[in-house]
């Protein structure tokens, strides 16, 4: 049978068949992913966050403090350093902003700042620092999670700048997935896992995935009598929809039909 092609800008794709396929109970129907293509602009910072800088707690001078707001997107260490230097230069006076640095020390992040600073929970996790409580007020969080000026601060954990570990392709019409959901650690939605891979492609490049070693055909759901539409859900290893700027997803599926034995 001809291939099915699903396209769209969101991680939820649906193809409505112009001519629905009546499923013959004497035949066996299986579906396989034959190709996946997308732009890789997947966010590593999934939620809005901020850094707050101040010179000293007693100062009431607004030139001695700065808020740096970060929107969800993909950030490199160099991006974060440039943004912080730029915002500190615009919002403070008498501060040598060039002394602010974010660097990698093996697998951890090292930060040196000319001002005391605070990092929000999402940024902290991404850079490998213990996060403040997410339900705490900013003033309370700053008290417990502040970092000293002119001191080399190293993250407590391995930095996690990679947006995703695994990309899962779910489908709503298949009966089962290639790996039983209760046999592995990934959390899945109530649809079958059609395909799974790690997109080892740098940010800004194209993801191009074609199954190697043969296609894996998965049976359609037994309760289906007619195939009217097919939906694909693209998720990360935590079952979260991908956040991907300017994405143009293209998914190719092949429907195999054969007589039952």
C-alpha positions in Angstrom: 0.0 0.0 0.0 1.2 3.6 -0.5 3.0 5.4 2.3 1.2 7.7 4.7 2.7 11.1 5.2 1.9 13.3 8.2 3.3 16.9 8.4 2.8 19.9 10.6 4.5 22.4 13.0 3.4 20.8 16.3 4.4 17.5 18.0 0.8 16.3 17.5 0.1 15.3 13.9 -3.1 13.8 12.4 -3.7 12.5 8.9 -7.3 12.3 7.8 -7.7 9.7 5.0 -9.7 10.9 2.0 -10.6 7.3 1.3 -10.9 5.4 4.6 -9.6 1.9 4.6 -12.0 -0.9 5.5 -10.1 -3.5 7.6 -10.8 -7.0 6.5 -10.9 -9.4 9.5 -9.3 -12.1 7.3 -6.2 -9.9 6.8 -3.5 -8.7 9.1 -2.6 -5.0 9.2 0.7 -3.6 10.5 2.2 -0.1 10.6 5.9 0.9 10.6 7.7 4.2 10.7 9.8 4.6 7.5 11.1 8.1 8.0 11.1 11.0 10.5 12.4 14.5 9.6 12.4 17.7 11.6 14.3 20.8 12.4 16.3 20.5 15.7 15.6 23.6 17.6 14.4 21.8 20.7 14.4 23.8 23.9 16.7 22.8 26.8 15.1 25.5 29.0 11.5 24.5 28.9 10.0 27.1 31.2 10.6 30.9 31.6 13.2 31.6 34.3 15.5 34.4 35.5 18.8 35.3 37.1 18.8 38.1 39.7 22.0 40.1 40.4 22.7 42.6 43.3 25.7 44.4 44.7 24.8 44.2 48.4 21.7 43.6 50.4 21.7 47.1 52.0 21.8 49.1 48.8 18.6 50.7 47.6 20.2 51.9 44.4 18.6 50.3 41.3 21.9 50.7 39.5 23.2 48.0 41.8 20.8 45.3 40.8 19.6 43.6 37.6 17.0 41.0 36.5 17.9 38.8 33.5 14.8 37.1 32.1 15.2 34.0 30.1 12.5 32.7 27.7 12.1 29.0 26.8 14.5 28.1 24.0 17.8 26.4 23.4 20.8 28.0 25.2 24.5 27.2 25.0 26.9 28.2 27.8 28.2 31.0 25.5 24.6 32.2 24.9 24.0 32.5 28.6 27.2 34.3 29.2 26.6 36.8 26.5 23.0 37.5 27.6 24.1 38.1 31.2 27.0 40.4 30.3 24.7 42.4 28.0 21.9 42.8 30.5 24.4 43.7 33.3 26.0 46.3 31.1 22.6 47.9 30.3 21.1 47.7 33.8 24.0 48.4 36.2 26.7 51.0 36.7 30.2 50.7 38.0 30.4 47.0 37.3 33.0 45.3 35.1 30.6 43.0 33.3 33.4 41.3 31.3 34.4 39.6 34.5 31.1 37.6 34.4 31.7 34.1 33.0 30.0 30.8 32.6 32.3 28.0 31.6 32.3 24.2 31.6 34.7 22.4 33.9 34.6 18.8 32.7 30.9 17.9 33.1 30.0 20.7 35.5 29.3 24.4 35.0 31.5 27.1 36.7 30.1 30.6 37.2 32.1 33.7 38.3 30.1 36.9 38.8 31.0 40.5 39.8 27.7 40.6 41.7 25.9 38.3 44.1 23.3 36.3 42.1 20.4 34.0 42.2 19.2 31.4 39.6 15.6 30.2 39.2 14.8 26.5 39.5 14.6 25.6 35.8 17.9 27.2 34.9 19.5 25.8 38.1 18.6 22.2 37.1 19.8 22.7 33.5 23.2 24.0 34.7 23.6 21.3 37.4 22.9 23.4 40.5 20.6 22.5 43.3 17.3 24.3 42.5 15.4 26.5 45.0 11.8 25.3 45.9 9.5 26.0 42.9 6.7 27.2 45.2 8.9 29.6 47.2 8.6 33.3 46.7 11.5 35.0 45.0 12.5 36.8 48.2 12.5 33.6 50.2 14.4 31.7 47.5 17.1 34.3 47.2 17.8 33.9 51.0 18.5 30.2 50.7 19.9 30.0 47.2 22.2 32.9 46.6 25.8 32.8 45.3 28.6 35.2 46.3 30.2 37.7 44.1 33.8 37.2 42.8 33.8 33.6 43.8 34.1 30.6 41.5 30.8 28.7 41.9 30.7 25.1 40.6 27.5 23.1 40.0 26.7 20.3 42.3 25.7 18.0 39.5 26.5 17.2 35.9 25.1 20.0 33.6 22.2 18.9 31.5 22.3 21.2 28.4 21.2 18.4 26.1 17.4 19.0 25.4 16.4 15.3 25.2 17.8 11.9 25.7 15.2 9.9 23.7 12.6 10.9 21.1 9.5 8.7 21.2 7.0 8.4 18.3 3.6 7.3 19.6 0.7 6.3 17.4 -3.0 6.0 18.3 -3.9 3.2 15.9 -1.4 0.5 16.9 -2.1 -2.3 19.2 1.2 -2.7 21.0 4.6 -1.1 21.1 8.0 -2.7 20.3 8.9 -2.5 24.0 6.4 -3.3 26.7 5.8 -0.1 28.7 6.2 -1.9 32.0 9.6 -3.2 31.0 11.4 0.1 30.8 11.8 3.3 32.7 10.2 5.7 30.2 6.7 7.0 30.9 4.2 6.7 28.1 0.8 8.0 27.3 -2.2 5.7 26.4 -1.0 5.1 22.9 1.4 2.6 21.4 5.1 3.4 21.1 5.8 3.0 17.4 9.4 4.0 17.3 12.1 5.4 19.6 15.5 6.9 18.9 18.1 9.4 20.1 18.5 12.3 17.7 22.2 12.8 17.8 22.1 16.0 15.8 23.4 19.4 16.9 20.9 22.2 17.6 20.0 24.1 14.5 20.5 21.1 12.2 18.0 18.7 10.6 16.9 15.5 12.3 16.7 12.8 9.7 15.9 9.3 10.9 15.3 6.2 8.8 15.1 2.8 10.5 18.4 0.9 10.1 18.3 -2.9 9.8 14.8 -3.2 8.6 11.4 -1.7 9.4 9.6 -2.7 12.5 5.9 -3.4 11.7 3.5 -3.1 14.7 -0.1 -4.6 14.5 -3.0 -2.2 14.4 -5.5 -2.2 17.3 -7.8 -5.2 17.3 -10.9 -3.0 17.9 -10.4 -1.0 14.6 -12.8 -1.8 11.8 -11.9 1.1 9.6 -8.9 3.3 9.3 -10.2 6.8 8.9 -7.3 8.8 10.5 -3.9 8.3 12.0 -2.4 10.5 14.8 1.3 10.7 15.7 2.5 12.2 19.1 6.1 13.2 19.4 7.4 13.1 23.0 10.6 13.2 25.0 11.7 10.5 27.5 9.5 12.1 30.2 6.4 11.9 27.9 6.4 15.7 27.4 5.6 17.2 24.0 8.6 18.5 22.2 9.2 22.3 22.4 10.8 23.0 19.1 11.0 26.4 17.5 9.9 26.7 13.8 9.6 22.9 13.6 8.3 21.3 10.4 7.7 17.7 11.3 7.5 15.1 8.5 6.6 11.5 9.4 6.3 8.7 6.9 4.4 5.5 7.7 4.0 2.3 5.8 0.9 0.1 6.2 1.5 -3.5 5.5 -1.4 -5.9 4.7 -1.2 -9.7 4.5 -3.5 -12.6 4.8 -3.8 -14.3 8.2 -2.4 -17.8 8.4 
